[in-house]
Amino acid sequence: MKKETESTLIGFILKEWLLISSLIGLILTSIYVKRLPVYSLSEFQILFILFSLFITIKGLELSGIISQVSQIIQKRKAIPLKLITATFFLSIFITNDVALIVIVPLTLSLEIKHKDIIVIFETLAANAGSALTPFGNPQNLFIYWFYNLDPVVFVTAIAPFSLFFLLFLIVFSFFIKTDNNYTKKLNIEKNLNKKSVYVYIFLFIIVLLTVLHILPVSTNILIIIYALLFNRKSLKIDYALLFTFFCFFGFAENVKFLLSSEIIHSTHIFLFSALASQIMSNVPVALLFAKFTTNWKALLWGTNVGGFGSLFGSLANLIVYKIYVAQNDTKNSGIFLLKFHVIEYIAFFLGIALYFILKICMI
């Protein structure tokens, strides 16, 4: 019994290390500065929008529509291209984490060669695709909302990053030879709940209109009411991630109180946020650096480029690793990590180079 308890505790620590570290950081900094952090209305609005978005995405998962889209990809030829581009475009709308949760298990179930390389490219695709929109990943949503940005300005600022890596991934997907042996027939309609699909697409549109400042944030209460009355399973979301955001908001506020200074130079913001993401993940880096700078473009680029590289660069990277190890021979996890970091850091340095090339061209 004691061993089971220890195993459960260790498992929880490994799974929720980011939550635990953020909570510890919040407590220690609060003790040091002898004050509780002050949360702004904007930060509570972001948490509420994320909560609504997570419920909506969960509802779409349960409806079967995401699974249907992913199954269609398995048909015919050019599987690497279809899987990678599908991950890219799915991540634009349903976030990088959810896109990978859908596509990676599907990829690993196929009878094809070089699945590990395809999975790594899918991770790059998810991080690059989700960077394009304010709602594609958590750090984007935070930056968009925190700086009260125009959606067109936001997309225009980061589009070169996403489109460059889309082209990069498309080109290299043709070099992945899979020798496809997959012949399993698909039963697409079996688990599809069309009524639920229509409802959650409507609710998803409400979230998007809220993010784009077209509807008031309070409109999202409709999503929670619907989930409580008609589909409580959609409430089974990642509450640990939401609480992690809450802790990091407070931690960042305490750090700002401690330093009481502003980082001004855009190059410093970009490099520091990209490099810091390699250690502490790009989401908390966005929360922390936003407290010190008004240069949102450099922070946006830094945190999204920072999603490449280290396994810790993005929560999506960790999700992929967990799925891969769970569904494959763990003896190969070391080889997978080696390939992962080689390919990811190539993309990481390409992202840095792209930023400086664009910066030079604009001078």
Secondary structure as the mmCIF struct_conf table of DSSP 4:
data_model
#
loop_
_struct_conf.conf_type_id
_struct_conf.id
_struct_conf.beg_label_comp_id
_struct_conf.beg_label_asym_id
_struct_conf.beg_label_seq_id
_struct_conf.end_label_comp_id
_struct_conf.end_label_asym_id
_struct_conf.end_label_seq_id
HELX_RH_AL_P HELX_RH_AL_P1 LYS A 2 LYS A 15
BEND BEND1 GLU A 16 GLU A 16
HELX_RH_AL_P HELX_RH_AL_P2 TRP A 17 VAL A 33
TURN_TY1_P TURN_TY1_P1 LYS A 34 LYS A 34
BEND BEND2 ARG A 35 ARG A 35
HELX_LH_PP_P HELX_LH_PP_P1 LEU A 36 SER A 40
HELX_RH_AL_P HELX_RH_AL_P3 LEU A 41 SER A 63
TURN_TY1_P TURN_TY1_P2 GLY A 64 GLY A 64
HELX_RH_AL_P HELX_RH_AL_P4 ILE A 65 ILE A 72
TURN_TY1_P TURN_TY1_P3 ILE A 73 GLN A 74
BEND BEND3 LYS A 75 LYS A 77
HELX_RH_AL_P HELX_RH_AL_P5 ILE A 79 ILE A 94
HELX_RH_AL_P HELX_RH_AL_P6 ASN A 96 SER A 109
BEND BEND4 LEU A 110 LEU A 110
BEND BEND5 LYS A 113 LYS A 113
HELX_RH_AL_P HELX_RH_AL_P7 LYS A 115 SER A 130
TURN_TY1_P TURN_TY1_P4 ALA A 131 LEU A 132
BEND BEND6 THR A 133 THR A 133
TURN_TY1_P TURN_TY1_P5 PRO A 134 PHE A 135
BEND BEND7 GLY A 136 ASN A 137
HELX_RH_AL_P HELX_RH_AL_P8 PRO A 138 PHE A 146
TURN_TY1_P TURN_TY1_P6 TYR A 147 ASN A 148
HELX_RH_AL_P HELX_RH_AL_P9 PRO A 151 SER A 173
TURN_TY1_P TURN_TY1_P7 PHE A 174 PHE A 175
HELX_LH_PP_P HELX_LH_PP_P2 LYS A 184 LEU A 186
BEND BEND8 GLU A 189 GLU A 189
TURN_TY1_P TURN_TY1_P8 LYS A 190 ASN A 191
HELX_RH_AL_P HELX_RH_AL_P10 LYS A 194 VAL A 211
TURN_TY1_P TURN_TY1_P9 LEU A 212 HIS A 213
BEND BEND9 ILE A 214 LEU A 215
HELX_RH_3T_P HELX_RH_3T_P1 VAL A 217 ASN A 220
HELX_RH_AL_P HELX_RH_AL_P11 ILE A 221 PHE A 230
HELX_RH_3T_P HELX_RH_3T_P2 ARG A 232 LEU A 235
HELX_RH_AL_P HELX_RH_AL_P12 TYR A 239 LEU A 259
HELX_RH_AL_P HELX_RH_AL_P13 SER A 266 MET A 280
HELX_RH_AL_P HELX_RH_AL_P14 ASN A 282 PHE A 289
TURN_TY1_P TURN_TY1_P10 ALA A 290 PHE A 292
BEND BEND10 THR A 294 THR A 294
HELX_RH_AL_P HELX_RH_AL_P15 TRP A 296 VAL A 305
TURN_TY1_P TURN_TY1_P11 GLY A 306 GLY A 307
BEND BEND11 PHE A 308 SER A 310
TURN_TY1_P TURN_TY1_P12 LEU A 311 PHE A 312
BEND BEND12 GLY A 313 GLY A 313
HELX_RH_AL_P HELX_RH_AL_P16 LEU A 315 GLN A 327
BEND BEND13 ASN A 328 ASN A 328
HELX_RH_3T_P HELX_RH_3T_P3 THR A 330 ASN A 332
HELX_RH_AL_P HELX_RH_AL_P17 SER A 333 MET A 362
#
